[in-house]
Amino acid sequence: MQVRPMTIGGAWVFTPRQFPDERGVFLESFRADLLTEVVGHPLDLQQTNTSVSAVGVVRGIHFADVPVGQAKYVTCTTGAVFDVVVDIRVGSPTYGQWAGVLLDDVDRRAVYVSEGLGHGFISLQDGSTVTYLCSSSYNPTAEHGISPLDPAIGIEWPATARDGSALTPLLSEKDAAAPSLAQAAGSGLLPDHQRVLDYLRSL
């Protein structure tokens, strides 16, 4: 399995080696020992989530309070999504920046998103199925969102689907009403970069 860091500190892309034959394909989609070596601590798996999305559906940008936060190991088992990590840690040298990667059922990449980062994606075809290995259980009082369409962040969402048709972003009411990055910062909603680093060192 190959690993490369994203331009946002605390996020990595994992690309598995695949073994195809006449029966299909085999791969290691997750390696706890490798993840621990890269991240510096093990993933304390507490919950697994699965979402199935129609073409154009945008989920995010979501994040959780730190501590405890919620790290995610994200894969797309069916279909394709454009996955995005946003640095929302106030005081970070890459604060307000984003990085994206295609997750699909061809290359079968995965993305690890550390605690304190924002995460989201857009589905590039009907039935795109995303699985998240999460370090903490769902806590509605500690989970938040910022607008995935905030022009100050400027995420370059794909304009075309996997089949070449035009994409129209479809957001939930909650995500559509999410504050901008500036509004979230002004209300004290965002995690502090140094506090996140201190928490990660404690793991």
C-alpha positions in Angstrom: 0.0 0.0 0.0 1.3 3.4 -1.0 0.8 6.4 1.3 1.2 10.1 0.5 0.5 13.1 2.7 -2.0 15.7 1.4 -1.2 19.4 1.4 -3.2 19.7 4.6 -1.3 18.5 7.6 -3.1 15.6 9.3 -4.5 14.0 6.1 -3.1 11.2 4.0 -4.1 9.3 0.9 -3.7 5.5 1.0 -3.5 3.7 -2.4 -3.7 -0.1 -2.1 -2.0 -2.6 -4.3 -4.6 -4.6 -6.2 -4.4 -8.3 -7.3 -6.8 -8.9 -10.2 -7.5 -12.3 -11.8 -10.2 -14.0 -13.7 -12.3 -14.2 -10.5 -12.2 -10.5 -9.7 -9.8 -8.5 -7.5 -8.3 -8.7 -4.0 -6.7 -5.9 -2.0 -6.0 -4.8 1.5 -8.3 -1.8 2.1 -7.0 -1.0 5.6 -3.8 -1.8 7.5 -3.8 -0.8 11.2 0.0 -1.2 11.5 0.7 1.0 8.5 -1.8 3.7 9.6 -0.3 3.8 13.1 3.2 4.2 11.6 2.1 7.1 9.4 -0.2 8.9 11.8 1.7 8.3 15.0 -1.1 6.5 16.9 -3.6 3.8 16.2 -7.1 4.4 15.0 -9.3 3.6 18.0 -12.2 2.3 15.9 -15.5 3.1 17.6 -18.0 3.3 14.8 -18.4 2.5 11.1 -20.7 4.6 8.9 -21.9 4.0 5.4 -23.6 6.5 3.1 -25.1 5.9 -0.3 -25.5 9.0 -2.5 -27.2 10.0 -5.7 -25.2 11.9 -8.3 -24.5 15.5 -7.3 -25.1 14.9 -3.6 -22.7 17.0 -1.4 -22.1 15.8 2.2 -20.1 18.2 4.4 -18.1 20.0 5.2 -18.4 18.3 8.6 -16.2 18.3 11.7 -16.3 17.6 15.5 -15.2 19.4 18.6 -11.7 18.6 19.8 -11.4 16.9 22.2 -12.5 14.3 21.4 -12.9 14.9 17.7 -13.5 12.3 15.1 -10.8 10.9 12.9 -12.1 9.1 9.7 -10.6 6.6 7.3 -12.8 7.0 4.2 -13.2 4.8 1.2 -15.6 4.6 -1.7 -16.5 1.0 -2.3 -18.9 1.6 -5.2 -19.1 4.5 -7.6 -17.0 7.6 -7.3 -16.8 10.7 -5.1 -14.5 13.8 -5.1 -13.4 13.9 -1.5 -12.3 17.1 0.2 -10.3 17.9 3.4 -10.5 21.5 4.7 -8.1 22.9 7.3 -10.5 24.7 9.8 -7.9 24.8 12.7 -7.6 28.4 13.7 -3.9 29.3 13.8 -2.8 26.6 11.3 -0.4 27.7 8.6 -2.9 26.2 6.0 -6.0 27.5 7.7 -8.8 27.9 5.2 -7.2 25.8 2.5 -8.5 22.6 1.0 -7.2 19.5 -0.7 -9.2 17.0 -2.8 -8.8 13.5 -4.2 -10.9 11.1 -6.3 -12.1 8.1 -4.4 -13.6 5.4 -6.5 -14.1 1.7 -7.2 -11.2 1.7 -9.7 -8.1 2.8 -7.8 -9.8 2.1 -4.4 -7.9 4.8 -2.6 -8.7 5.8 1.0 -8.3 9.1 2.9 -7.4 9.5 6.5 -8.7 12.7 8.1 -7.3 13.6 11.5 -9.3 15.1 14.3 -9.8 18.8 13.9 -10.1 18.8 10.1 -13.2 19.4 8.0 -14.3 16.7 5.6 -16.8 16.4 2.7 -17.4 15.0 -0.7 -19.6 15.2 -3.9 -21.0 12.1 -5.5 -20.0 11.6 -9.1 -22.6 8.9 -9.9 -25.8 7.4 -8.6 -25.3 4.9 -5.8 -21.8 6.0 -4.7 -21.2 4.2 -1.5 -18.8 5.6 1.1 -17.6 3.8 4.2 -16.1 5.7 7.1 -14.1 4.0 9.9 -14.5 6.5 12.8 -12.5 7.1 16.0 -15.5 8.2 18.0 -19.2 7.5 18.1 -21.8 10.0 16.8 -22.3 12.9 19.2 -24.9 15.4 17.8 -23.9 18.1 20.3 -20.3 18.0 19.3 -20.6 17.8 15.5 -20.8 20.8 13.2 -20.6 21.9 9.7 -19.4 24.8 7.5 -20.7 25.6 4.0 -19.2 23.6 1.3 -19.9 26.4 -1.1 -18.2 29.1 0.9 -16.4 31.2 -1.7 -13.7 32.2 0.9 -12.6 28.5 0.9 -13.2 28.2 -2.8 -13.5 24.4 -3.2 -13.3 23.6 -6.9 -16.1 21.0 -6.9 -16.2 19.0 -10.2 -18.7 20.3 -12.8 -19.2 17.0 -14.5 -20.3 13.6 -13.3 -18.5 10.3 -14.0 -20.6 9.8 -17.2 -19.7 13.3 -18.4 -23.1 14.9 -17.6 -23.3 18.2 -15.8 -23.3 18.1 -12.0 -25.8 20.1 -10.0 -24.8 20.1 -6.3 -27.5 18.8 -4.0 -27.2 19.7 -0.3 -29.2 18.7 2.8 -31.1 21.5 4.5 -28.6 21.4 7.3 -25.6 21.6 5.1 -27.2 24.4 3.0 -27.7 26.4 6.1 -24.2 25.8 7.6 -22.2 29.0 8.4 -19.3 30.2 6.4 -15.8 29.6 7.7 -15.6 33.2 8.9 -19.0 33.0 10.6 -17.9 29.7 12.3 -14.7 31.3 13.4 -16.4 34.4 14.7 -18.8 32.3 16.9 -15.9 30.3 18.4 -17.1 27.1 16.7 -13.8 26.1 15.1 -11.0 24.1 16.7 -7.7 25.7 17.7 -4.7 24.4 15.9 -2.4 24.2 19.0 -5.1 22.5 21.0 -5.6 19.9 18.3 -1.9 19.2 18.1 -1.7 18.8 21.9 -4.6 16.4 21.8 -3.1 14.3 19.0 0.1 14.1 21.0 -1.8 12.6 23.9 -3.2 9.7 21.9 
